[in-house]
Amino acid sequence: FGMSWGGYLGAVIPAVEDRFRAGVLVAAGLRDIGRPEVNPLNYVGRIRTPMLILNGRYDVFFPPETSSRPLLDLLGTPEEDKTLLLYDTDHIPPRTEYIKEILAWLDEYLGPVQR
């Protein structure tokens, strides 16, 4: 799970660590900045983990058309296991909405919480 800058760098971790069974990025996307060895653009194609990306439709840091949609498209994850949801907000989606989506996503890929 990563949000904002963590969502940006969150595209590196599942590319090099195979213990994750599902991933969630909030307010995330690609930006062609930084050294190649840490630029997520050079890692996303290696990701096979199911990924949920939650972004604001009017995000100026990670605009959907040029940042979060390309992230989704470049993921090596099978099409049926990756989703981009856009909210009518700016950078960070509404908390109650993204929590519902994250919990549903994790239940789908990790199973419901056992008590």
BAMARGU-93021 format. One line per field, with one value per residue: residue number from 0; x, y, z of N, C-alpha, C, O in turn. Coordinates in Angstrom, 1 decimal. Layout:
// residues N
seq	(NUM  ...) .
n.east	(X  ...) .
n.north	(Y  ...) .
n.up	(Z  ...) .
ca.east	(X  ...) .
ca.north	(Y  ...) .
ca.up	(Z  ...) .
c.east	(X  ...) .
c.north	(Y  ...) .
c.up	(Z  ...) .
o.east	(X  ...) .
o.north	(Y  ...) .
o.up	(Z  ...) .
// end
This chain:
// residues 115
seq	(0  1  2  3  4  5  6  7  8  9  10  11  12  13  14  15  16  17  18  19  20  21  22  23  24  25  26  27  28  29  30  31  32  33  34  35  36  37  38  39  40  41  42  43  44  45  46  47  48  49  50  51  52  53  54  55  56  57  58  59  60  61  62  63  64  65  66  67  68  69  70  71  72  73  74  75  76  77  78  79  80  81  82  83  84  85  86  87  88  89  90  91  92  93  94  95  96  97  98  99  100  101  102  103  104  105  106  107  108  109  110  111  112  113  114) .
n.east	(0.8  0.5  0.6  0.3  3.4  4.4  2.7  3.8  6.4  5.7  5.3  7.7  8.4  6.7  7.7  10.2  9.9  8.4  6.6  4.2  0.7  -1.3  -1.7  -2.1  -2.4  -2.7  -3.6  -1.5  0.9  2.9  5.9  8.4  11.0  14.0  16.7  17.5  17.7  15.9  13.5  10.2  9.1  10.8  10.3  7.6  6.6  7.5  5.9  3.6  1.7  -1.7  -3.2  -4.6  -5.5  -6.2  -7.3  -7.6  -9.7  -9.0  -6.4  -3.4  -0.8  -0.5  -1.9  -4.7  -4.7  -2.0  -0.5  -1.5  -3.1  -1.3  0.4  -1.2  -1.6  1.0  1.7  2.7  0.9  -1.8  -4.6  -7.2  -6.7  -6.0  -6.9  -8.1  -9.5  -11.3  -12.0  -14.1  -12.4  -9.5  -6.1  -6.0  -8.3  -11.6  -11.6  -13.4  -14.5  -12.2  -11.3  -13.4  -13.2  -10.6  -10.7  -12.6  -11.1  -8.9  -10.2  -11.0  -8.6  -7.0  -8.7  -11.5  -11.2  -10.2  -11.6) .
n.north	(-1.2  2.2  5.8  8.8  10.2  7.8  6.1  6.6  5.6  3.1  1.5  0.3  -1.6  -4.0  -5.0  -6.0  -7.7  -10.6  -11.5  -10.2  -10.4  -8.9  -5.4  -2.0  1.3  4.6  7.8  7.8  7.4  7.7  9.4  10.8  11.1  11.3  9.1  6.3  3.8  4.0  4.9  4.4  3.9  2.2  -0.2  -1.1  -2.8  -5.3  -6.0  -8.4  -8.7  -8.4  -5.3  -2.4  0.9  4.0  7.1  10.8  12.4  15.0  15.3  17.1  16.4  13.7  13.3  11.7  11.0  11.3  10.1  8.3  6.5  5.6  4.2  2.1  0.8  0.0  -1.8  -5.1  -6.9  -9.2  -8.2  -8.6  -8.4  -5.9  -2.6  0.7  3.3  6.3  9.3  12.1  14.3  16.0  15.5  13.5  10.9  10.7  9.7  7.8  6.5  5.4  3.6  1.7  0.6  -0.4  -2.3  -4.2  -5.0  -6.2  -8.3  -9.7  -10.6  -11.6  -12.9  -12.9  -11.4  -13.4  -14.3) .
n.up	(0.0  -0.8  -0.7  -2.4  -2.6  -1.7  -3.2  -5.7  -5.5  -4.7  -6.8  -7.3  -5.3  -5.4  -7.8  -7.3  -5.2  -4.4  -2.4  -2.0  -2.3  -3.2  -4.2  -3.4  -4.6  -3.8  -5.0  -7.1  -9.6  -12.7  -13.2  -15.0  -13.5  -11.6  -10.8  -13.0  -11.6  -9.6  -10.7  -11.1  -13.6  -14.8  -13.6  -13.5  -15.5  -14.7  -12.6  -11.4  -9.6  -8.4  -8.7  -7.4  -8.2  -7.0  -7.7  -7.9  -10.2  -10.9  -10.2  -9.9  -9.5  -10.3  -13.0  -14.4  -17.3  -18.2  -16.3  -14.1  -15.6  -17.6  -15.8  -15.0  -17.5  -18.2  -16.2  -15.5  -14.7  -15.1  -17.2  -16.0  -13.3  -12.5  -11.7  -12.2  -10.4  -10.5  -8.8  -8.3  -7.5  -6.2  -5.5  -3.4  -3.0  -1.5  1.8  3.1  0.9  -0.5  1.5  1.6  -1.0  -0.9  1.1  0.0  -2.2  -1.0  0.4  -1.9  -3.0  -0.9  0.8  3.1  6.4  9.1  12.1) .
ca.east	(0.0  1.3  -0.2  1.0  4.8  4.4  2.1  4.7  7.5  5.0  5.4  9.0  8.5  6.2  8.5  11.4  9.5  7.3  5.8  3.0  -0.3  -2.1  -1.2  -3.0  -1.8  -3.7  -3.0  -0.3  1.1  4.2  6.6  9.8  12.0  14.9  17.7  16.9  17.6  14.7  12.4  9.2  8.9  11.7  9.9  6.2  6.4  7.8  4.9  2.6  0.8  -2.9  -3.0  -5.7  -5.0  -7.3  -6.8  -8.6  -9.8  -8.4  -5.1  -2.4  0.5  -0.6  -3.1  -5.0  -4.4  -0.6  0.3  -2.1  -3.6  -0.1  0.9  -2.1  -1.4  2.3  1.8  2.8  -0.2  -2.9  -5.7  -8.3  -6.2  -5.6  -8.1  -8.0  -10.8  -11.1  -13.0  -14.3  -11.7  -8.1  -5.0  -6.4  -9.7  -12.3  -11.1  -14.4  -14.6  -11.1  -11.3  -14.3  -12.6  -9.4  -11.1  -13.2  -10.0  -8.1  -11.0  -11.0  -7.3  -6.4  -9.8  -12.0  -10.5  -10.6  -11.6) .
ca.north	(0.0  3.4  6.9  10.0  9.8  6.3  5.5  6.7  4.6  1.8  0.7  -0.4  -2.7  -5.3  -5.5  -6.7  -8.5  -11.5  -12.0  -9.5  -11.1  -7.8  -4.1  -0.8  2.6  5.8  9.0  7.3  7.5  7.7  10.7  10.5  11.9  10.5  8.2  5.1  2.7  4.2  5.4  3.3  3.6  1.0  -1.4  -1.4  -3.9  -6.5  -6.3  -9.3  -8.6  -7.7  -3.9  -1.4  2.3  4.9  8.5  11.8  12.8  16.3  15.3  17.8  15.7  12.5  13.4  10.3  10.8  11.2  9.5  7.1  5.6  4.9  3.3  0.9  0.2  -0.6  -2.9  -6.5  -7.6  -9.5  -7.2  -8.9  -8.2  -4.5  -1.7  2.1  4.0  7.7  10.0  13.5  15.1  16.4  14.6  12.3  10.5  10.7  8.6  6.7  5.8  4.6  2.5  0.7  -0.1  -1.2  -3.5  -5.1  -5.5  -7.1  -9.4  -10.5  -11.3  -12.2  -13.5  -12.1  -11.4  -14.5  -13.9) .
ca.up	(0.0  -0.9  -1.0  -2.9  -3.0  -1.5  -4.4  -6.8  -5.2  -4.4  -8.0  -7.3  -4.3  -5.9  -9.0  -6.8  -4.0  -4.8  -1.3  -1.9  -3.0  -3.8  -4.0  -3.5  -4.7  -3.7  -5.5  -7.6  -11.1  -13.2  -13.5  -15.5  -12.8  -10.8  -11.4  -13.6  -10.7  -8.7  -11.4  -11.2  -15.0  -15.2  -12.8  -13.5  -16.4  -14.0  -11.6  -11.7  -8.4  -8.6  -8.3  -7.4  -8.2  -6.7  -7.9  -8.2  -11.6  -11.1  -9.6  -10.7  -9.4  -11.1  -13.8  -15.0  -18.7  -18.4  -15.1  -13.5  -16.7  -18.1  -14.8  -15.1  -18.8  -18.2  -15.3  -16.1  -14.1  -16.1  -17.3  -15.1  -12.0  -12.3  -11.8  -11.8  -10.1  -10.5  -8.0  -8.7  -6.5  -6.6  -5.3  -2.5  -3.0  -0.2  2.7  3.3  -0.4  -0.8  2.4  1.1  -2.2  -0.5  1.9  -1.0  -3.1  -0.2  0.6  -3.1  -3.3  0.3  1.5  4.2  7.7  9.9  13.5) .
c.east	(0.9  0.3  0.7  2.4  5.0  3.8  3.0  5.8  6.9  5.0  6.8  9.0  7.9  6.9  9.7  11.1  8.3  6.4  4.4  1.9  -1.3  -1.5  -2.3  -2.2  -2.8  -3.0  -1.6  -0.3  2.6  4.7  8.0  10.8  12.9  15.8  17.0  16.7  16.4  13.5  11.4  8.9  9.7  11.3  8.5  5.9  6.7  6.8  3.9  1.5  -0.5  -2.8  -4.3  -5.1  -6.2  -6.8  -8.0  -8.5  -9.1  -7.1  -4.0  -1.0  0.6  -1.9  -3.4  -4.5  -2.9  0.2  -0.3  -2.6  -2.4  0.5  0.1  -1.8  0.0  2.5  1.9  1.7  -1.3  -4.0  -6.8  -7.9  -5.7  -6.8  -7.6  -9.3  -10.5  -12.3  -13.0  -13.7  -10.3  -7.2  -5.4  -7.9  -10.3  -12.0  -12.2  -14.6  -13.5  -10.9  -12.2  -13.8  -11.4  -9.8  -11.8  -12.1  -9.2  -8.9  -11.0  -9.7  -6.7  -7.4  -10.3  -11.2  -11.1  -10.6  -11.5) .
c.north	(1.2  4.6  8.1  9.6  8.3  5.6  5.5  5.7  3.2  0.9  0.0  -1.6  -4.0  -5.8  -6.3  -7.6  -9.3  -12.0  -11.3  -10.3  -10.1  -6.5  -3.1  0.5  3.7  7.0  8.7  7.5  7.5  9.1  10.3  11.4  10.9  9.7  6.9  4.0  2.8  4.7  4.3  3.0  2.4  -0.3  -1.9  -2.6  -5.3  -6.9  -7.3  -9.4  -7.9  -6.3  -3.1  0.0  3.2  6.4  9.5  12.2  14.1  16.5  16.1  17.2  14.4  12.5  12.1  10.1  10.6  10.5  8.2  6.0  4.9  3.9  2.0  0.2  -0.5  -1.7  -4.3  -7.4  -8.0  -8.5  -7.4  -8.6  -6.8  -3.6  -0.2  2.7  5.4  8.3  11.4  14.4  15.4  15.2  13.3  12.1  10.6  9.4  7.4  5.9  4.9  3.4  1.4  -0.1  -0.9  -2.4  -4.6  -5.7  -6.5  -8.4  -10.3  -11.3  -12.0  -13.0  -12.7  -12.3  -12.6  -14.0  -15.1) .
c.up	(0.0  -1.2  -1.4  -3.3  -2.7  -2.6  -5.6  -6.6  -5.0  -5.7  -8.2  -6.5  -4.9  -7.2  -8.5  -5.7  -4.4  -3.7  -1.2  -2.8  -3.6  -3.4  -4.2  -3.6  -4.7  -4.1  -6.1  -9.1  -11.4  -13.4  -13.9  -14.8  -12.0  -11.5  -11.9  -12.6  -9.7  -9.4  -11.6  -12.7  -15.5  -14.5  -13.1  -14.4  -15.8  -12.9  -12.1  -10.7  -8.8  -8.0  -8.4  -7.3  -8.0  -6.8  -8.1  -9.6  -11.9  -10.4  -10.4  -10.6  -10.3  -12.0  -14.5  -16.4  -18.9  -17.3  -14.6  -14.5  -17.3  -17.1  -14.9  -16.4  -18.8  -17.2  -16.0  -15.6  -15.2  -16.0  -16.2  -13.6  -11.7  -12.6  -11.4  -11.6  -9.9  -9.7  -8.5  -7.6  -7.0  -6.2  -4.5  -2.6  -1.6  0.6  2.8  2.0  -0.6  0.2  2.0  0.0  -1.8  0.2  1.0  -1.8  -2.3  0.1  -0.7  -3.3  -2.1  1.1  2.7  5.5  8.5  11.4  14.4) .
o.east	(1.8  -0.6  1.7  2.6  5.8  4.2  3.0  6.1  7.7  4.8  6.9  9.5  8.6  6.7  10.2  12.0  7.2  5.5  3.6  2.3  -2.1  -0.8  -3.2  -1.3  -3.7  -1.9  -0.6  -1.3  3.4  3.9  8.7  11.3  12.5  15.7  16.0  15.7  16.1  12.5  11.7  8.5  9.3  12.0  8.3  5.0  6.3  6.9  3.3  0.4  -0.5  -2.4  -5.0  -4.3  -7.2  -5.8  -9.1  -7.5  -8.7  -6.7  -3.8  -0.1  1.6  -2.8  -2.5  -4.0  -2.5  1.4  0.4  -2.4  -2.4  1.0  0.7  -1.6  0.1  3.5  1.1  1.6  -1.5  -4.4  -7.3  -8.8  -4.9  -7.5  -6.8  -10.2  -9.5  -13.4  -12.0  -14.4  -9.9  -7.4  -5.2  -8.7  -9.6  -12.1  -11.8  -14.8  -13.6  -10.4  -11.8  -13.8  -11.3  -9.2  -11.5  -12.2  -8.9  -8.3  -11.0  -9.8  -5.8  -7.1  -9.5  -10.5  -12.3  -9.6  -11.5) .
o.north	(1.3  4.4  8.4  8.8  7.7  4.4  4.6  4.9  2.2  -0.3  -0.8  -2.7  -5.0  -7.0  -7.1  -8.3  -8.7  -12.9  -11.8  -10.6  -10.5  -6.3  -3.2  0.7  3.6  7.3  9.2  7.8  7.4  10.0  9.5  12.3  9.7  9.5  6.5  3.2  1.9  5.0  3.3  1.8  1.7  -1.3  -3.1  -3.4  -6.3  -8.0  -7.1  -10.0  -6.9  -6.2  -3.2  0.3  3.1  6.8  9.1  12.3  14.3  17.6  15.7  17.5  14.2  11.8  11.4  9.0  9.8  10.4  7.2  4.8  3.7  2.8  0.9  -1.1  -1.6  -2.4  -4.5  -8.6  -7.1  -8.0  -6.4  -8.6  -6.6  -3.7  0.0  2.6  5.8  8.0  12.0  15.1  15.0  14.1  12.2  13.0  10.6  8.3  6.3  4.7  3.7  2.4  0.2  -1.3  -2.0  -3.5  -5.8  -7.0  -7.6  -9.5  -11.6  -12.4  -12.8  -13.8  -11.8  -13.4  -12.7  -13.4  -14.9) .
o.up	(0.8  -2.0  -0.7  -4.2  -3.5  -2.9  -6.4  -7.6  -5.1  -5.6  -9.1  -6.9  -4.9  -7.6  -9.3  -5.2  -4.6  -3.9  -0.5  -3.9  -4.5  -2.4  -5.0  -2.7  -5.5  -3.6  -5.6  -9.8  -10.5  -13.9  -13.3  -15.4  -11.8  -12.8  -11.3  -12.6  -9.0  -8.7  -12.3  -13.0  -16.4  -14.7  -13.0  -14.1  -16.2  -12.4  -13.2  -10.8  -9.5  -6.8  -9.5  -6.4  -8.8  -6.1  -8.3  -10.3  -13.1  -10.0  -11.6  -11.4  -10.9  -11.7  -15.0  -16.7  -19.8  -17.5  -14.6  -14.3  -17.5  -17.5  -15.0  -16.3  -19.4  -17.3  -16.9  -15.9  -16.0  -14.9  -15.6  -12.7  -10.7  -13.5  -10.5  -12.4  -9.2  -9.9  -8.9  -6.9  -8.2  -6.6  -5.0  -2.3  -0.6  0.1  2.7  2.1  -1.0  -0.2  2.1  0.0  -2.3  -0.1  1.1  -2.0  -2.8  0.1  -0.5  -3.7  -2.3  1.9  3.1  5.7  8.6  11.8  15.6) .
// end
